[in-house]
Amino acid sequence: MAYGHEPGPDDPGVPLISGPSLFEMKNRPRRDTGWLVAYLLVLFAAFGGGIYAFVNRNTRYSELLSPDSLLDPALCPAGASHAARRLLQAGPDAPSAFDLDLFMRAAGAWLGASVGGAVLVGLAFIALVQHSPAALVITALAMQVAIPFALGGLALAQHAALPGGLLLGLGTLTLLLWALWWPQIKLVTSLLGLAGRGVSANPVLVPTALGLQLALLGLLEAPLVLAGLAGLANGNLTYNPDRADGGAATRGDQCVDDGGQQTLCCVWQLQPWVPSLLSLVGLAATWSMFLAFQAKLFTVAGTIAQWYFHERPGQGAGTSARGPEPHGRRPPSRVLTALRFALGPSLGSLCCGAAVLTLVAMIRQALQKARKESSRNLVFACAAACLQLLLTFAEFVTRFATVRAALTGEAFMAAGRNVVALCARNAMDAFGVWWLPPLILQSCCCLMALAWGVAAWWLSYATTWARQQPPSSGPAAHHNQAAASAWFTAVFAFLAAWAVLGFLGSLLLNVVDALFVCVAMDRDQGQVSSPEVHAVVCKLPTVGALVQNPDGGLAYGAGEAGAGGYAPVPQDAASRV
């Protein structure tokens, strides 16, 4: 297609870029190395503390924390009869409604099938997002309206007028809200379809993002968990202060409190330095978790940006946003390129972003603790609400700063400042876009996971448990065992599907965020790199139509009169699409 030629139905994928690609490929110096060093110091300090705790642990930790020991007054300074240690042991004739051994012998195949089915459900979810996003969105929204109406009708049938009225009012309000936001819902539907196509155009992205996240969490979190457990093993049993009269008050062979109720005779007392180690391990674990999430977002954003800026007009085949490739040489993988940048020059920036998210999480945890202690303080409640808003804004800026850094290779703070200014200039009436996609995707994920859980229950009960007759069991006992086993399988299938769909949903949201930043940067430069994405985004009232300059270049035009936030259009732009 010649440069400046309008995109037609036969060539929708050819980009129309009037300037250089906005994805930085070569100028990627190391950024934010100080944050990388700080993270490594915290991480290795936690590892070293865990090693020290393991070497100096109480080797009788497991024995002393058993119910026998905790209920044995002879092990504590107060001293008394230790026959109470058997109180928590079930009698030899205690009945059991669920035979775990029988379940594990017969359920291995079904547990494996549940995981495999969850993967298939995830693939179906991606296919629906790509090919039928409208059906997926409408189903999710309809369920959010139907559930309150159904529960409200059920409550009214049970003569519960107040709950029923509230539920019916909630359903009506939700229906009115969806009707009010219908244009934004249609836009979100199109954006989700684009996200599905972006994932399909980069099929290696899903396993790479999943493998990266699991590898980072496994390599970083598992040793930290062991370090925390080693720290907990440093202590000893001590007298329980809740025991009455210095431990002299007993009821038979039981330790009792001031009210005469049974209590533990002993409690586990940690060494004085252990809480400091646990705090350090918790900081390192939280920082590492957010670092894994940041690395995934960076990799997704970098891959989608290369797909968005995939080829410039005037360049031959084999040229792309990466720059000209030697003749006959295949360009490197988009996913591997983004991953190389994430784990290389931008790793310090990811550590910085993860530190911001860690600080936000710590402040939120402190707020929750303070809210429980000051639940009736109106001034504190108002201040906490304002602070929560600021924390949400910080998470929002962190997310888009990471996307910006993935495109440009900037330092994290510089990317944050630039992306805030970019969004201010190119707001594009996006309020409804930011809370609708997570709401819709979470609803879809929940419905599909629930459907798979129900299917797993029916299949497992009908094909396995109902046909299996254990020896020496009556019909009633076997029915109870079959029903309990089927329910266990269904819960496992639901959780497996929920985990898979939750990951895919977060991946699609990352793609939507990356596309938004790509379009905003395009509009800021007055150019169009992807007509397919532009055809969706230009439906927003503050995004103008595609205009063509006299020399053939294309750019974004101004939005509706009075709608701010659009980038200036060159003086010589003609309003011809």
Salt bridges, closest charged atoms under 4 A:
GLU6 OE2 - ARG576 NH1 3.20
GLU63 OE2 - ARG60 NH2 3.07
ASP72 OD2 - ARG85 NH1 3.59
GLU395 OE2 - ARG364 NH1 2.61
GLU410 OE1 - ARG404 NE 2.86
ASP513 OD2 - ARG399 NE 2.76
ASP524 OD2 - ARG425 NH2 2.62
GLU532 OE2 - ARG197 NE 2.76
